[in-house]
Amino acid sequence: MAGTFVVYSDKTAIAIELIGFCRGSGKRAVALAFDAAAAQEYAARGAERVLLIECGQNLPEAYAKAVAGVLEREGAEGFIVGSTVRGREMAARVAGYLKWPLVSDVSKLVCEEKELVTERPAYGGAVVQQERVKLPAVVTVPAGKFEPAATSGAGAEVVTLEAQPDERTVLLERASVEKQGADLGSAEKIVCAGMGFAKKEDLKLAFDLAAVIGAEVGCSRSVAEERNWLPTDVYIGISGATVKPRLYLSIGVSGQVQHVVGIRDSRVIAAIDLNENAPIFKAADYGIVGDLYEVVPALIEALKNC
Ligand SMILES: Cc1cc2nc3c(=O)[nH]c(=O)nc-3n(C[C@H](O)[C@H](O)[C@H](O)COP(=O)(O)OP(=O)(O)OC[C@H]3O[C@@H](n4cnc5c(N)ncnc54)[C@H](O)[C@@H]3O)c2cc1C
């Protein structure tokens, strides 16, 4: 099933996962990079060719047309893009220039002979929508959907391209955004706090448990957006972060479908909740039915002594 997919993400780790997808699907992966360090990384990770676009300001708006030209010259039959703010912007513009179909934010992607089969949640995560899209096509994929490509001994050629930016959009100034919470996308263990906590101060229990097991702390959307107890960066679910830890442990999270969509790729799901009928227990591998104010301190004590 030879053929070329061009992969791009402004996050190197996601691009490496996309290279992994191409290699696993029997496609040639041509990786696009906008900086030399990322280009070298992709070359070492089994991309067959790496195209380094040299530019001062790598705004998607300014380079999408150039990228569309690269896809045409490479004879690509797919453009697989990391689903970040920049990635989505780039994907949509490239799809527009090439008049290719675009499927965004897929939770599953399978490559068949002449088409891609995608899945993504619809109706707030209540159903999974499956689509078949004929190649060539553009797809955006969030972090954590594929195993990262392993380092290959080969070391691909890195070709530097000079691209003419579209100067209708220029960068005037940069202002940094302060990231407030943990990076849950790459966390190995996550303790997730829900509305079962009665007071903000009680979240200390979640942080103490996280410290004992070496986890990051996330939360449900209600904890972040209704109560404003934790930054919106760390809420998990369909409209928040998608996570793929080795261990996800929820405390007082009921497990509504919009939340569970974001955790279902976790290797082990464990939950603590007062209500034995809470939907989280249907998603969980292990569950403790009980009052978090009794269970969590007991767990902390027990784990400290392990
Ligand atoms: C379009 C849309 C998108 C959404 N996107 C998201 C999303 O991305 N992420 C998300 O999380 N939500 C999302 N939601 C909201 C979602 O539907 C739920 O409302 C939310 O997840 C509930 O959060 P929770 O489980 O913390 O609270 P609740 O549903 O109120 O659950 C609290 C749980 O705590 C338990 N509890 C109470 N006291 C204790 C105690 N002492 N000890 C132990 N357990 C206790 C209760 O039994 C209950 O199960 C979305 C909703 C919509 C409509």
PDBQT file of the ligand as one rigid body, heavy atoms in Angstrom, charges set to zero:
ROOT
HETATM    1  C1  LIG A 401     -21.217  19.792  25.365  1.00  0.00    +0.000 C 
HETATM    2  C2  LIG A 401     -20.667  19.373  26.695  1.00  0.00    +0.000 A 
HETATM    3  C3  LIG A 401     -19.313  19.173  26.810  1.00  0.00    +0.000 A 
HETATM    4  C4  LIG A 401     -18.788  18.771  28.038  1.00  0.00    +0.000 A 
HETATM    5  N1  LIG A 401     -17.450  18.539  28.125  1.00  0.00    +0.000 NA
HETATM    6  C5  LIG A 401     -16.949  18.066  29.278  1.00  0.00    +0.000 A 
HETATM    7  C6  LIG A 401     -15.565  17.730  29.380  1.00  0.00    +0.000 A 
HETATM    8  O1  LIG A 401     -14.779  17.874  28.436  1.00  0.00    +0.000 OA
HETATM    9  N2  LIG A 401     -15.114  17.253  30.554  1.00  0.00    +0.000 N 
HETATM   10  C7  LIG A 401     -15.930  17.061  31.655  1.00  0.00    +0.000 A 
HETATM   11  O2  LIG A 401     -15.433  16.610  32.707  1.00  0.00    +0.000 OA
HETATM   12  N3  LIG A 401     -17.222  17.382  31.577  1.00  0.00    +0.000 NA
HETATM   13  C8  LIG A 401     -17.760  17.883  30.440  1.00  0.00    +0.000 A 
HETATM   14  N4  LIG A 401     -19.073  18.207  30.387  1.00  0.00    +0.000 N 
HETATM   15  C9  LIG A 401     -19.851  18.167  31.644  1.00  0.00    +0.000 C 
HETATM   16  C10 LIG A 401     -20.304  16.754  32.022  1.00  0.00    +0.000 C 
HETATM   17  O3  LIG A 401     -21.518  16.460  31.375  1.00  0.00    +0.000 OA
HETATM   18  C11 LIG A 401     -20.516  16.649  33.543  1.00  0.00    +0.000 C 
HETATM   19  O4  LIG A 401     -21.434  17.632  33.959  1.00  0.00    +0.000 OA
HETATM   20  C12 LIG A 401     -19.235  16.799  34.359  1.00  0.00    +0.000 C 
HETATM   21  O5  LIG A 401     -18.226  15.970  33.857  1.00  0.00    +0.000 OA
HETATM   22  C13 LIG A 401     -19.541  16.412  35.802  1.00  0.00    +0.000 C 
HETATM   23  O6  LIG A 401     -18.407  16.606  36.577  1.00  0.00    +0.000 OA
HETATM   24  P1  LIG A 401     -18.204  15.739  37.892  1.00  0.00    +0.000 P 
HETATM   25  O7  LIG A 401     -18.219  14.285  37.557  1.00  0.00    +0.000 OA
HETATM   26  O8  LIG A 401     -17.027  16.287  38.597  1.00  0.00    +0.000 OA
HETATM   27  O9  LIG A 401     -19.495  16.145  38.770  1.00  0.00    +0.000 OA
HETATM   28  P2  LIG A 401     -20.808  15.329  39.120  1.00  0.00    +0.000 P 
HETATM   29  O10 LIG A 401     -21.446  14.749  37.926  1.00  0.00    +0.000 OA
HETATM   30  O11 LIG A 401     -21.604  16.223  39.988  1.00  0.00    +0.000 OA
HETATM   31  O12 LIG A 401     -20.279  14.094  39.973  1.00  0.00    +0.000 OA
HETATM   32  C14 LIG A 401     -19.787  14.208  41.281  1.00  0.00    +0.000 C 
HETATM   33  C15 LIG A 401     -19.563  12.785  41.808  1.00  0.00    +0.000 C 
HETATM   34  O13 LIG A 401     -18.984  12.882  43.105  1.00  0.00    +0.000 OA
HETATM   35  C16 LIG A 401     -19.565  11.856  43.907  1.00  0.00    +0.000 C 
HETATM   36  N5  LIG A 401     -19.431  12.250  45.312  1.00  0.00    +0.000 N 
HETATM   37  C17 LIG A 401     -20.078  13.219  45.984  1.00  0.00    +0.000 A 
HETATM   38  N6  LIG A 401     -19.606  13.297  47.248  1.00  0.00    +0.000 NA
HETATM   39  C18 LIG A 401     -18.640  12.345  47.363  1.00  0.00    +0.000 A 
HETATM   40  C19 LIG A 401     -17.798  11.932  48.424  1.00  0.00    +0.000 A 
HETATM   41  N7  LIG A 401     -17.824  12.508  49.634  1.00  0.00    +0.000 N 
HETATM   42  N8  LIG A 401     -16.947  10.906  48.192  1.00  0.00    +0.000 NA
HETATM   43  C20 LIG A 401     -16.884  10.287  46.974  1.00  0.00    +0.000 A 
HETATM   44  N9  LIG A 401     -17.672  10.654  45.947  1.00  0.00    +0.000 NA
HETATM   45  C21 LIG A 401     -18.534  11.672  46.146  1.00  0.00    +0.000 A 
HETATM   46  C22 LIG A 401     -21.003  11.750  43.433  1.00  0.00    +0.000 C 
HETATM   47  O14 LIG A 401     -21.545  10.473  43.748  1.00  0.00    +0.000 OA
HETATM   48  C23 LIG A 401     -20.847  11.973  41.940  1.00  0.00    +0.000 C 
HETATM   49  O15 LIG A 401     -20.696  10.732  41.243  1.00  0.00    +0.000 OA
HETATM   50  C24 LIG A 401     -19.632  18.603  29.181  1.00  0.00    +0.000 A 
HETATM   51  C25 LIG A 401     -21.002  18.823  29.043  1.00  0.00    +0.000 A 
HETATM   52  C26 LIG A 401     -21.512  19.201  27.823  1.00  0.00    +0.000 A 
HETATM   53  C27 LIG A 401     -22.993  19.412  27.704  1.00  0.00    +0.000 C 
ENDROOT
TORSDOF 0
